[in-house]
Amino acid sequence: MDKKNLVICGLAVFVVRQVLDYLIHGVILAGAYEATFDLWRPDAEMASLMPAMFAGGLFWSFVFAYIFSWARRGPGLMEGVRFGCIIGLFVTVPILGNYVVMPIPGSLALSWFAFGMIQVVICGAVLSLVFRPSTKAK
């Protein structure tokens, strides 16, 4: 993947992921977080750590795009969905382990898994629409 394509793809995934993060965690799961407020960092502390979270999300988005360019089997939206399903399982199954080590409701762990899968599949689909294969011979 050329650098320009990687930048475009990585940024597209980052933007989609950030919007979905807000919808999932800031809107849909807000009540679950309020019900378990004693488990989370204070708001001021979380706000001070946001740059680190954004940096991690940006790094994740570029790695996601790079792996897609390497693992891609063909064109089309379903290739992005396939990729999203594979990577989604890889990154969300371990989230279920949080239920074992943290005193969170099982419904929250399952929500993280389900919404995480949806988020990564959508990111894969978007990536498949933005990605442009290299025209250079391999």
Salt bridges, closest charged atoms under 4 A:
ASP21 OD1 - HIS25 NE2 3.84
GLU45 OE2 - ARG41 NH1 2.56
GLU79 OE2 - ARG82 NH2 2.60
